[in-house]
Amino acid sequence: MNYITIVAPTYEDAVRSARDRYGDRIRIHSRKDVVEKGFLGLGKKRHCELTCFLAEGDAPVSKGREIPKTAEKETAPARADSQEERDMRRFEREAYTPDPDSNTPDPALEPEEPAPAADVVPDVPVEEEEEKAPEQFQPEEEKVGDDSLEKLMNHARSILSMNDFSEDYIKWIVTDLRNQLEPALPAVPSKNEFELLIVDRIVSSVDIDHNSQLHPPKVFALVGPTGVGKTTTIAKIAAIYGTLPPQEMRKKVCIITMDSFRVGAFEQMESFGKALNIPVLRADDESQFFEALEQSYDSELILIDTIGRSPKDDELNVKLQTMLNVPDKKSTKCYLAVSASMKKTDIDKVFEQFRMFNITSVIVTKTDETQTIGNILSICHSRHVPLLFITDGQMVPRDIHKASSAFVLSLLRGFNMDFNSLWNTQIGSDE
């Protein structure tokens, strides 16, 4: 029995070539689909190898085009009786391998009687297969990388929204992270690594007023709306510079309160002054304010507790502006107190109301009354205003901290990392 190997680009071409060369006596024994890589591993080449035998006789009968000699291999002939031929035909059907590039059923599976149908191949346009082939080899790794990157971006949006950051701030962070990670696709960082990138962006966006922390101005005026805790904050700042440091590093501190409109405001500040051994002076108008400044001339730090300004009270607004024009401009700076529990729209209004005071930096109060701080961080970032202090309770002088990246991170939530366990954010460690 003659065994012949036919090589052609496709299975159908191989069958046609076998029929053209050997006629109706050809029978398919087995097939093999071969895929070879192209130059430098780019592209793929395919061809089909059919192993056939002749049903009877030894001499091939040519019916058409010749098959190149390099495309066929013949083995030594072998004699076989009719039982062997029947066994080979059964093996031919069992050895059938579907063509991955065609949905056409193999003719070897057709009944053998009344006429052999092993080599009957429908006419399938090769051009259509070639057009569909590119769709089957999409870069799967890139798709996976894109999906993974988008999941990380959604995770960033979720965490930032949870911390009440503004939409503009979230868009800035997500765009910056995407621009950094896209060139490395399909490789993407792990979730923990990605969260560290988010933290890095947040920390880099927070500006700290270290100069005022280390070298406060002689006249320190704290302004802000009513109810944000200015009086308590002034007492805490007085303790930071006049009571807590070692004796040789303490400043001579004096407090002047302008808040004579709120019931009990002066008495509250006076009690703080007695507890801290710091003098407290009262100024109800411009002349009294001038006298208070004269009395505290030898002080190194004069803390001014201003009137709680209301946007609807024009008279108080004018009075506050007039009184703050009394001190020397070179030695006076204004700082804005904002409650962390305020809504973003209200914080925006506060910044607009006190814009004429040329705010140096911001003191964030009442962080213990809210779970988020992203609202204030977003506005400070957009307005390019740094942070000075952060308060988180009513206790004087304990519940105040110099603003730092570590303390800001301790106020964030939704991250896998526990920032509170990584840094000691107490005021003593900030010195």
C-alpha positions as CSV (number, residue, x, y, z in Angstrom):
1,M,0.0,0.0,0.0
2,N,1.4,3.4,-1.0
3,Y,1.5,6.2,1.7
4,I,1.6,9.7,0.4
5,T,2.0,13.1,2.1
6,I,0.3,16.0,0.5
7,V,1.3,19.6,1.6
8,A,-0.9,22.5,0.8
9,P,-1.9,25.9,2.3
10,T,-5.3,24.6,3.4
11,Y,-7.1,21.3,3.9
12,E,-9.3,21.8,0.9
13,D,-6.3,22.6,-1.3
14,A,-4.6,19.4,-0.1
15,V,-7.7,17.3,-1.0
16,R,-8.0,18.9,-4.4
17,S,-4.3,18.3,-5.1
18,A,-4.6,14.7,-4.1
19,R,-7.7,14.2,-6.4
20,D,-6.0,15.9,-9.3
21,R,-2.9,13.7,-9.0
22,Y,-4.3,10.3,-7.9
23,G,-8.0,10.3,-8.9
24,D,-10.8,8.4,-7.1
25,R,-8.5,5.8,-5.6
26,I,-7.0,8.2,-3.1
27,R,-8.0,7.7,0.6
28,I,-7.1,10.0,3.5
29,H,-5.2,8.3,6.4
30,S,-4.7,11.3,8.7
31,R,-4.1,15.1,8.6
32,K,-1.9,17.6,10.4
33,D,-2.3,21.4,10.6
34,V,1.0,23.2,11.1
35,V,1.4,26.8,12.3
36,E,4.8,28.5,11.9
37,K,5.9,31.9,13.3
38,G,6.9,34.5,10.8
39,F,10.0,36.7,10.8
40,L,11.1,37.8,14.3
41,G,8.0,36.1,15.7
42,L,5.6,38.4,13.9
43,G,2.7,37.0,12.0
44,K,1.9,33.3,11.5
45,K,2.0,30.9,8.5
46,R,-0.2,27.8,8.2
47,H,-0.2,24.8,6.0
48,C,-1.9,21.4,6.1
49,E,-0.3,18.0,5.7
50,L,-2.4,15.0,4.5
51,T,-1.2,11.4,4.8
52,C,-3.0,9.3,2.2
53,F,-3.0,5.9,0.5
54,L,-4.3,4.4,-2.7
55,A,-7.2,2.0,-2.4
56,E,-5.9,-0.3,-5.2
57,G,-3.2,-0.6,-7.7
58,D,0.3,0.9,-7.5
59,A,0.6,3.4,-10.3
60,P,-0.7,6.9,-9.7
61,V,-3.1,8.4,-12.3
62,S,-2.6,12.1,-13.0
63,K,-5.7,14.1,-13.8
64,G,-4.5,17.6,-13.7
65,R,-1.8,19.9,-12.2
66,E,1.4,18.4,-10.8
67,I,2.3,18.5,-7.1
68,P,5.9,19.7,-6.5
69,K,8.2,17.0,-5.5
70,T,9.2,18.9,-2.3
71,A,5.5,18.8,-1.2
72,E,5.1,15.0,-1.1
73,K,6.8,12.1,0.5
74,E,6.4,8.4,-0.5
75,T,7.2,5.3,1.6
76,A,8.1,1.8,0.5
77,P,5.1,0.0,-1.0
78,A,3.4,-2.7,1.0
79,R,0.9,-5.5,0.0
80,A,-2.4,-5.6,1.7
81,D,-5.5,-7.7,1.4
82,S,-9.1,-6.4,1.3
83,Q,-9.5,-6.8,5.1
84,E,-6.5,-4.4,5.6
85,E,-8.1,-1.9,3.2
86,R,-11.3,-2.0,5.2
87,D,-9.4,-1.5,8.4
88,M,-7.5,1.5,7.0
89,R,-10.7,3.1,5.9
90,R,-12.1,2.8,9.4
91,F,-8.9,4.3,10.8
92,E,-9.2,7.1,8.3
93,R,-12.5,8.1,9.8
94,E,-11.3,7.7,13.4
95,A,-8.2,9.8,12.7
96,Y,-10.1,12.8,11.4
97,T,-9.1,16.1,12.9
98,P,-11.5,19.1,12.3
99,D,-10.1,22.0,10.3
100,P,-9.8,25.0,12.6
101,D,-10.2,27.5,9.7
102,S,-13.3,25.9,8.3
103,N,-16.7,24.8,9.4
104,T,-17.0,22.3,6.5
105,P,-17.5,18.7,7.7
106,D,-14.7,16.3,6.7
107,P,-15.7,14.1,3.7
108,A,-14.0,11.1,5.3
109,L,-16.9,10.9,7.7
110,E,-19.5,10.3,4.9
111,P,-20.7,6.8,4.2
112,E,-18.4,4.8,2.0
113,E,-21.2,3.2,-0.1
114,P,-22.3,3.5,-2.8
115,A,-19.4,5.7,-3.8
116,P,-16.3,6.9,-1.9
117,A,-16.8,10.4,-0.5
118,A,-13.7,10.8,1.6
119,D,-12.2,13.4,-0.7
120,V,-15.4,15.4,-1.5
121,V,-14.7,18.9,-0.4
122,P,-17.2,21.8,-0.9
123,D,-15.9,24.8,-2.6
124,V,-15.2,27.3,0.3
125,P,-13.8,30.7,-0.8
126,V,-10.4,31.1,0.7
127,E,-10.6,34.9,0.6
128,E,-13.4,34.9,3.2
129,E,-11.3,32.9,5.6
130,E,-8.3,35.2,5.2
131,E,-10.4,38.2,5.9
132,K,-11.8,36.7,9.2
133,A,-8.4,35.4,10.4
134,P,-7.1,38.8,11.8
135,E,-10.2,39.1,14.1
136,Q,-9.2,35.8,15.8
137,F,-5.8,37.1,16.9
138,Q,-6.5,40.2,18.9
139,P,-3.8,41.2,21.5
140,E,-5.5,39.6,24.5
141,E,-2.9,40.8,27.0
142,E,-3.6,44.5,26.1
143,K,-7.3,44.0,26.6
144,V,-6.7,42.5,30.0
145,G,-4.4,45.4,30.9
146,D,-6.9,48.0,29.8
147,D,-9.6,46.3,31.9
148,S,-7.4,46.1,34.9
149,L,-6.3,49.7,34.6
150,E,-10.0,50.9,34.4
151,K,-10.8,48.9,37.5
152,L,-8.0,50.7,39.3
153,M,-9.2,54.1,38.1
154,N,-12.7,53.2,39.4
155,H,-11.1,52.3,42.7
156,A,-9.4,55.6,42.9
157,R,-12.7,57.5,42.2
158,S,-14.4,55.4,44.8
159,I,-11.8,56.2,47.5
160,L,-11.6,59.9,46.7
161,S,-15.4,60.2,46.7
162,M,-15.6,58.4,50.0
163,N,-13.3,61.1,51.4
164,D,-15.5,63.9,50.0
165,F,-12.9,65.2,47.5
166,S,-14.3,67.5,44.8
167,E,-15.1,66.3,41.3
168,D,-12.3,68.5,39.9
169,Y,-9.8,67.2,42.4
170,I,-10.8,63.5,41.6
171,K,-10.5,64.2,37.9
172,W,-7.0,65.7,38.3
173,I,-5.8,62.7,40.4
174,V,-7.3,60.0,38.0
175,T,-6.0,61.8,34.9
176,D,-2.5,62.0,36.4
177,L,-2.5,58.3,37.5
178,R,-3.7,57.2,34.1
179,N,-1.0,59.2,32.2
180,Q,1.6,57.5,34.5
181,L,0.3,53.9,34.1
182,E,-0.8,53.7,30.5
183,P,2.8,53.6,29.0
184,A,3.5,50.4,31.1
185,L,0.4,48.4,29.9
186,P,-0.4,45.6,30.0
187,A,1.5,45.6,33.3
188,V,-0.5,47.2,36.1
189,P,0.4,47.7,39.8
190,S,-1.3,45.7,42.6
191,K,-4.1,47.3,44.5
192,N,-1.9,48.1,47.5
193,E,0.7,49.6,45.2
194,F,-1.9,51.6,43.4
195,E,-3.3,53.0,46.7
196,L,0.2,54.2,47.6
197,L,0.3,56.1,44.3
198,I,-3.1,57.7,45.3
199,V,-1.6,58.6,48.7
200,D,1.4,60.1,47.0
201,R,-0.7,62.4,44.9
202,I,-2.8,63.5,47.9
203,V,0.3,64.3,49.9
204,S,1.9,66.2,47.1
205,S,-1.2,68.3,46.7
206,V,-1.3,69.4,50.4
207,D,0.8,72.5,51.1
208,I,2.0,73.0,54.7
209,D,2.8,76.5,56.1
210,H,5.9,75.4,57.9
211,N,7.2,79.0,58.1
212,S,4.3,80.2,60.2
213,Q,4.6,77.1,62.4
214,L,8.2,77.7,63.1
215,H,8.2,81.6,63.0
216,P,4.7,82.9,63.7
217,P,4.1,86.7,63.1
218,K,4.1,89.1,66.0
219,V,0.4,89.8,65.3
220,F,-1.5,86.6,64.6
221,A,-5.2,87.4,63.7
222,L,-7.6,84.5,63.4
223,V,-10.7,85.2,61.3
224,G,-13.6,83.0,60.3
225,P,-17.4,82.6,60.5
226,T,-19.3,82.1,63.7
227,G,-19.3,78.6,65.2
228,V,-16.0,77.3,63.9
229,G,-14.2,77.4,67.3
230,K,-12.0,80.4,66.9
231,T,-11.8,81.2,70.7
232,T,-10.8,77.6,71.7
233,T,-8.3,77.5,68.8
234,I,-6.7,80.7,69.9
235,A,-6.3,79.3,73.4
236,K,-4.7,76.1,72.0
237,I,-2.2,78.1,69.8
238,A,-1.3,80.2,72.9
239,A,-0.4,77.0,74.7
240,I,1.6,75.7,71.8
241,Y,4.0,78.7,71.8
242,G,3.7,80.0,75.4
243,T,3.2,77.0,77.7
244,L,4.1,73.6,76.1
245,P,7.7,74.2,74.9
246,P,10.6,74.1,77.3
247,Q,11.1,77.3,79.3
248,E,14.0,78.6,77.2
249,M,12.0,78.1,73.9
250,R,8.7,79.7,75.0
251,K,7.4,82.9,73.6
252,K,5.9,85.7,75.5
253,V,2.2,85.5,74.4
254,C,-0.7,87.9,74.8
255,I,-4.3,87.4,73.7
256,I,-6.6,90.2,72.5
257,T,-10.3,89.4,72.0
258,M,-12.5,91.5,69.8
259,D,-15.5,89.2,70.2
260,S,-17.7,91.3,72.5
261,F,-20.9,90.5,70.6
262,R,-21.2,86.8,71.6
263,V,-22.4,86.3,75.1
264,G,-19.7,85.0,77.4
265,A,-17.0,85.2,74.8
266,F,-14.6,87.4,76.8
267,E,-15.2,85.4,80.0
268,Q,-14.4,82.1,78.2
269,M,-11.2,83.5,76.8
270,E,-10.3,85.0,80.2
271,S,-10.6,81.6,81.9
272,F,-8.4,80.1,79.3
273,G,-5.8,82.9,79.9
274,K,-5.8,82.3,83.7
275,A,-5.3,78.5,83.2
276,L,-2.4,79.1,80.8
277,N,-1.0,82.0,82.7
278,I,-1.3,84.2,79.6
279,P,-2.8,87.8,79.8
280,V,-6.0,88.4,78.0
281,L,-7.1,92.0,76.8
282,R,-10.4,93.2,75.5
283,A,-11.1,95.5,72.6
284,D,-14.6,96.5,71.8
285,D,-13.7,99.2,69.3
286,E,-10.9,100.6,67.3
287,S,-9.5,102.8,70.1
288,Q,-9.5,100.0,72.7
289,F,-7.8,97.8,70.1
290,F,-5.0,100.3,69.7
291,E,-4.6,100.6,73.5
292,A,-4.4,96.8,73.8
293,L,-1.7,96.7,71.2
294,E,0.3,99.3,73.1
295,Q,0.0,97.4,76.3
296,S,1.2,94.2,74.7
297,Y,4.0,95.8,72.8
298,D,6.7,93.8,74.5
299,S,5.0,90.5,73.7
300,E,6.6,88.2,71.1
301,L,3.2,86.8,69.9
302,I,-0.1,88.7,70.0
303,L,-3.1,86.4,69.2
304,I,-6.2,88.2,68.1
305,D,-9.6,86.5,68.5
306,T,-11.7,88.3,66.0
307,I,-15.5,88.8,65.7
308,G,-17.4,85.9,64.3
309,R,-18.2,87.4,60.9
310,S,-21.6,86.9,59.2
311,P,-22.0,87.5,55.5
312,K,-25.3,89.2,56.2
313,D,-24.0,91.6,58.8
314,D,-22.3,94.4,56.9
315,E,-21.8,96.6,60.0
316,L,-19.7,93.9,61.7
317,N,-17.8,93.3,58.5
318,V,-16.8,96.9,58.2
319,K,-15.8,97.1,61.8
320,L,-13.6,94.0,61.6
321,Q,-11.8,95.4,58.5
322,T,-11.2,98.7,60.2
323,M,-9.8,97.3,63.4
324,L,-7.4,94.9,61.6
325,N,-5.9,97.9,59.8
326,V,-4.6,99.3,63.0
327,P,-1.5,96.9,63.5
328,D,1.6,97.2,61.4
329,K,1.0,95.4,58.1
330,K,4.5,94.0,58.0
331,S,4.2,92.2,61.4
332,T,0.5,91.2,61.0
333,K,-0.9,88.1,59.2
334,C,-4.4,86.8,59.0
335,Y,-5.3,83.1,59.2
336,L,-8.7,81.5,58.3
337,A,-10.5,79.0,60.6
338,V,-12.7,76.6,58.7
339,S,-14.7,73.7,60.2
340,A,-14.1,70.3,58.6
341,S,-17.8,69.5,59.1
342,M,-18.9,72.3,56.7
343,K,-20.2,71.5,53.2
344,K,-18.0,72.3,50.2
345,T,-20.3,75.0,49.0
346,D,-20.2,76.7,52.4
347,I,-16.4,76.5,52.5
348,D,-16.2,78.2,49.1
349,K,-18.4,81.0,50.4
350,V,-16.2,81.4,53.5
351,F,-13.1,81.7,51.3
352,E,-14.8,84.4,49.3
353,Q,-16.0,86.3,52.3
354,F,-12.5,86.6,53.8
355,R,-10.6,87.0,50.6
356,M,-9.9,90.7,51.3
357,F,-7.8,89.8,54.4
358,N,-5.1,88.1,52.3
359,I,-5.3,84.8,54.1
360,T,-1.9,83.3,54.8
361,S,-3.0,79.8,55.6
362,V,-5.9,77.7,56.9
363,I,-6.6,76.2,60.3
364,V,-9.0,73.2,60.0
365,T,-11.2,72.8,63.1
366,K,-13.6,70.1,64.4
367,T,-12.2,67.2,62.5
368,D,-13.6,65.0,65.3
369,E,-17.1,65.9,64.1
370,T,-16.7,64.5,60.6
371,Q,-15.3,61.4,58.9
372,T,-13.8,63.2,55.9
373,I,-11.5,66.1,55.1
374,G,-11.3,65.9,51.4
375,N,-13.7,68.9,51.0
376,I,-11.2,71.3,52.6
377,L,-8.1,69.7,51.0
378,S,-9.8,70.1,47.5
379,I,-10.5,73.8,48.0
380,C,-7.1,74.5,49.5
381,H,-5.5,72.8,46.5
382,S,-7.5,74.7,44.0
383,R,-6.9,78.1,45.7
384,H,-3.3,77.4,46.5
385,V,-3.7,78.0,50.3
386,P,-1.6,76.0,52.7
387,L,-2.6,74.4,56.0
388,L,-1.3,75.5,59.4
389,F,-3.1,73.6,62.2
390,I,-5.7,70.9,62.6
391,T,-7.9,70.6,65.7
392,D,-9.9,67.5,66.7
393,G,-11.6,68.3,70.0
394,Q,-12.4,70.8,72.7
395,M,-9.6,70.0,75.1
396,V,-7.0,72.8,75.6
397,P,-4.2,72.5,74.8
398,R,-4.3,68.8,73.8
399,D,-6.6,68.7,70.8
400,I,-4.5,70.6,68.3
401,H,-1.8,69.4,65.8
402,K,0.6,71.2,63.5
403,A,-0.5,70.3,60.0
404,S,1.6,67.6,58.5
405,S,1.3,65.0,55.7
406,A,1.2,62.2,58.4
407,F,-1.8,63.8,60.2
408,V,-3.6,64.5,56.9
409,L,-3.2,60.8,56.0
410,S,-4.5,59.7,59.4
411,L,-7.8,61.4,58.5
412,L,-8.3,59.5,55.2
413,R,-10.4,56.4,55.1
414,G,-11.1,53.6,52.7
415,F,-7.5,52.6,52.2
416,N,-6.1,49.1,53.0
417,M,-3.2,50.6,54.9
418,D,-3.6,51.9,58.5
419,F,-1.9,55.2,58.5
420,N,-2.6,55.8,62.2
421,S,-0.3,52.8,63.0
422,L,2.5,54.2,60.8
423,W,3.0,57.7,62.2
424,N,2.7,59.3,65.6
425,T,0.7,62.4,64.9
426,Q,0.6,64.0,68.3
427,I,1.7,67.6,68.7
428,G,4.8,66.6,70.7
429,S,6.2,64.6,67.7
430,D,5.7,67.6,65.4
431,E,8.2,69.8,67.3
